[in-house]
Amino acid sequence: MQLKPLSKGRFHTLWEQEHGEVERIMLDCISETKVVPAHQKLMQQGQKVSSLILVKQGRVSLGYSARNGRSFQLGTMDCDSQLFGEMEFFSDYLCQLDIIAEENVEIEVICGEKLQLALTNKPMFALFFASAIAIDYQDTIDILTRRMLYPIAYNIAYDLYHQHLNDQPVDGFTKCYLEAERFATTDRVYRRSVKKLEELGLIQRDKEGIVICDFEGLKAYIE
């Protein structure tokens, strides 16, 4: 979730008005500030979560590794006051994802005990968490269900279209095998799906990656 005024949801007008107070309460819960070097984990899949992590700026990636050796990459994110660990904090489950610094990242550690006290003493603060978590949950479920129910080529086209609109919650990778993991498939299947979109004249590949050739055609393809 993001420590920013929410731009959607039932209470978005309230959060635009009360953001200063929400931010002040959260910052009072910070217990430590430190730098995580590039390629190190901010949080690790399977760990017990007792504190949240606030990343005001910096690029991170999020991924999951299964016991059968397969991996799923949710994508990369340029953080803008991003909070991690809030779902596990409330559920008391183990951390679900590896969160990895893609560059040197300064983090602020949110003390779990102080946060719990603030949530129980200030209903408005708890309501902000509930609103932000609900929005993130539905955005994530939207991604996962689309990945499961539609072909790989469709998902790649949908992702490219919304990257162009700059309304995706996460970004992709430059390496093909990581992009394949982001679509829960193999490198071979991913490349074959990209080739299909090329043959339709919707995209082309160059040194910079994939470029949209026919935006309206791409829009029609996913609609």
NUTI-498087 format. One record per residue (C-alpha): residue number from 1; x, y, z; residue in three letters. Coordinates in steps of 0.02 Angstrom, whole numbers. Layout:
<pts>
PT pos      u      v      w code
PT NUM      X      Y      Z  ALA
...
</pts>
This chain:
<pts>
PT pos      u      v      w code
PT   1      0      0      0  MET
PT   2     51    180    -21  GLN
PT   3     66    315    112  LEU
PT   4    -17    441     -3  LYS
PT   5   -191    517    -19  PRO
PT   6   -299    381    -99  LEU
PT   7   -365    434   -270  SER
PT   8   -505    306   -274  LYS
PT   9   -621    212   -159  GLY
PT  10   -768    261    -49  ARG
PT  11   -664    372     66  PHE
PT  12   -545    452    -58  HIS
PT  13   -608    629    -22  THR
PT  14   -578    604    164  LEU
PT  15   -400    544    134  TRP
PT  16   -361    696     29  GLU
PT  17   -413    803    178  GLN
PT  18   -334    698    316  GLU
PT  19   -173    641    233  HIS
PT  20    -62    754    338  GLY
PT  21   -128    677    499  GLU
PT  22   -115    499    431  VAL
PT  23     66    530    379  GLU
PT  24    109    608    548  ARG
PT  25     42    457    643  ILE
PT  26    138    337    531  MET
PT  27    302    433    545  LEU
PT  28    286    429    735  ASP
PT  29    295    239    721  CYS
PT  30    466    237    636  ILE
PT  31    597    149    741  SER
PT  32    746    142    623  GLU
PT  33    812    207    456  THR
PT  34    940    109    355  LYS
PT  35   1002     75    179  VAL
PT  36    974    -92     93  VAL
PT  37   1105   -124    -44  PRO
PT  38   1054   -166   -222  ALA
PT  39   1001   -348   -249  HIS
PT  40    971   -376    -63  GLN
PT  41    801   -421      9  LYS
PT  42    698   -295    105  LEU
PT  43    581   -436    156  MET
PT  44    595   -623    124  GLN
PT  45    464   -751     78  GLN
PT  46    425   -858    230  GLY
PT  47    491   -739    363  GLN
PT  48    392   -686    515  LYS
PT  49    335   -505    497  VAL
PT  50    340   -400    654  SER
PT  51    376   -231    573  SER
PT  52    324   -142    415  LEU
PT  53    444    -60    292  ILE
PT  54    419    112    215  LEU
PT  55    513    152     54  VAL
PT  56    494    334      6  LYS
PT  57    598    318   -153  GLN
PT  58    687    179   -245  GLY
PT  59    654     34   -363  ARG
PT  60    609   -139   -298  VAL
PT  61    547   -303   -372  SER
PT  62    422   -426   -300  LEU
PT  63    422   -613   -331  GLY
PT  64    367   -783   -267  TYR
PT  65    460   -950   -276  SER
PT  66    365  -1114   -266  ALA
PT  67    432  -1277   -194  ARG
PT  68    428  -1357   -366  ASN
PT  69    559  -1233   -425  GLY
PT  70    443  -1120   -525  ARG
PT  71    443   -932   -495  SER
PT  72    315   -795   -519  PHE
PT  73    369   -614   -535  GLN
PT  74    239   -484   -492  LEU
PT  75    351   -351   -571  GLY
PT  76    454   -199   -525  THR
PT  77    399    -40   -439  MET
PT  78    468    136   -424  ASP
PT  79    419    168   -244  CYS
PT  80    333    328   -193  ASP
PT  81    306    311     -5  SER
PT  82    266    125    -23  GLN
PT  83    228     18    130  LEU
PT  84    269   -168    132  PHE
PT  85    213   -301    255  GLY
PT  86     43   -230    298  GLU
PT  87    -55   -386    245  MET
PT  88     56   -500    349  GLU
PT  89     49   -378    494  PHE
PT  90   -140   -393    504  PHE
PT  91   -154   -578    460  SER
PT  92     -2   -636    561  ASP
PT  93     43   -748    412  TYR
PT  94    223   -771    354  LEU
PT  95    287   -652    219  CYS
PT  96    215   -703     50  GLN
PT  97    341   -622    -68  LEU
PT  98    524   -582    -86  ASP
PT  99    544   -394    -99  ILE
PT 100    714   -356   -176  ILE
PT 101    804   -190   -194  ALA
PT 102    843   -159   -378  GLU
PT 103    960    -18   -322  GLU
PT 104   1023     48   -156  ASN
PT 105    864     88    -61  VAL
PT 106    839    186    101  GLU
PT 107    704    108    207  ILE
PT 108    615    160    365  GLU
PT 109    563     22    486  VAL
PT 110    389     41    562  ILE
PT 111    383    -30    738  CYS
PT 112    243   -158    748  GLY
PT 113    200   -121    929  GLU
PT 114    187     67    900  LYS
PT 115     84     37    743  LEU
PT 116    -36    -79    834  GLN
PT 117    -60     51    971  LEU
PT 118    -94    188    843  ALA
PT 119   -220     80    749  LEU
PT 120   -317     37    907  THR
PT 121   -315    216    975  ASN
PT 122   -356    308    813  LYS
PT 123   -503    235    714  PRO
PT 124   -472    354    568  MET
PT 125   -296    285    549  PHE
PT 126   -362    106    550  ALA
PT 127   -493    154    419  LEU
PT 128   -355    222    306  PHE
PT 129   -264     54    316  PHE
PT 130   -425    -40    278  ALA
PT 131   -460     70    126  SER
PT 132   -283     58     56  ALA
PT 133   -271   -130     83  ILE
PT 134   -441   -160      0  ALA
PT 135   -389    -63   -155  ILE
PT 136   -220   -153   -168  ASP
PT 137   -306   -321   -142  TYR
PT 138   -427   -295   -284  GLN
PT 139   -291   -229   -401  ASP
PT 140   -184   -384   -363  THR
PT 141   -329   -506   -385  ILE
PT 142   -368   -422   -552  ASP
PT 143   -190   -458   -611  ILE
PT 144   -189   -639   -549  LEU
PT 145   -360   -686   -620  THR
PT 146   -316   -611   -789  ARG
PT 147   -152   -709   -789  ARG
PT 148   -247   -872   -754  MET
PT 149   -396   -852   -871  LEU
PT 150   -324   -773  -1029  TYR
PT 151   -190   -832  -1151  PRO
PT 152    -11   -771  -1130  ILE
PT 153    -19   -665  -1288  ALA
PT 154   -174   -576  -1225  TYR
PT 155    -92   -539  -1057  ASN
PT 156     64   -471  -1141  ILE
PT 157    -43   -360  -1253  ALA
PT 158   -147   -300  -1105  TYR
PT 159     10   -261  -1006  ASP
PT 160     90   -164  -1149  LEU
PT 161    -69    -65  -1177  TYR
PT 162    -83    -12   -996  HIS
PT 163    104     22   -981  GLN
PT 164     78    145  -1123  HIS
PT 165    -65    225  -1024  LEU
PT 166     49    225   -870  ASN
PT 167    -88    155   -758  ASP
PT 168     -7     -9   -707  GLN
PT 169     28    -37   -520  PRO
PT 170    192   -125   -566  VAL
PT 171    313   -123   -713  ASP
PT 172    403   -261   -807  GLY
PT 173    583   -318   -829  PHE
PT 174    709   -298   -970  THR
PT 175    761   -482   -966  LYS
PT 176    650   -605  -1059  CYS
PT 177    660   -745   -932  TYR
PT 178    599   -627   -794  LEU
PT 179    459   -564   -906  GLU
PT 180    411   -746   -936  ALA
PT 181    402   -774   -748  GLU
PT 182    294   -618   -733  ARG
PT 183    168   -703   -846  PHE
PT 184    189   -869   -754  ALA
PT 185    260   -958   -906  THR
PT 186    424  -1017   -984  THR
PT 187    544   -912  -1086  ASP
PT 188    502  -1014  -1243  ARG
PT 189    314   -989  -1226  VAL
PT 190    338   -803  -1188  TYR
PT 191    444   -777  -1345  ARG
PT 192    318   -873  -1451  ARG
PT 193    176   -762  -1385  SER
PT 194    274   -603  -1422  VAL
PT 195    306   -668  -1598  LYS
PT 196    119   -694  -1622  LYS
PT 197     86   -511  -1580  LEU
PT 198    226   -461  -1699  GLU
PT 199    149   -563  -1840  GLU
PT 200    -16   -472  -1810  LEU
PT 201     77   -308  -1837  GLY
PT 202     36   -244  -1662  LEU
PT 203    213   -234  -1591  ILE
PT 204    395   -251  -1639  GLN
PT 205    554   -288  -1544  ARG
PT 206    707   -177  -1548  ASP
PT 207    861   -145  -1440  LYS
PT 208    755    -50  -1314  GLU
PT 209    629   -192  -1295  GLY
PT 210    451   -206  -1362  ILE
PT 211    375    -58  -1455  VAL
PT 212    191    -38  -1497  ILE
PT 213    166    -19  -1686  CYS
PT 214    -24    -10  -1692  ASP
PT 215    -98     63  -1533  PHE
PT 216   -278     58  -1594  GLU
PT 217   -254   -119  -1656  GLY
PT 218   -182   -170  -1488  LEU
PT 219   -330    -91  -1400  LYS
PT 220   -451   -185  -1513  ALA
PT 221   -357   -348  -1483  TYR
PT 222   -380   -341  -1294  ILE
PT 223   -559   -276  -1303  GLU
</pts>
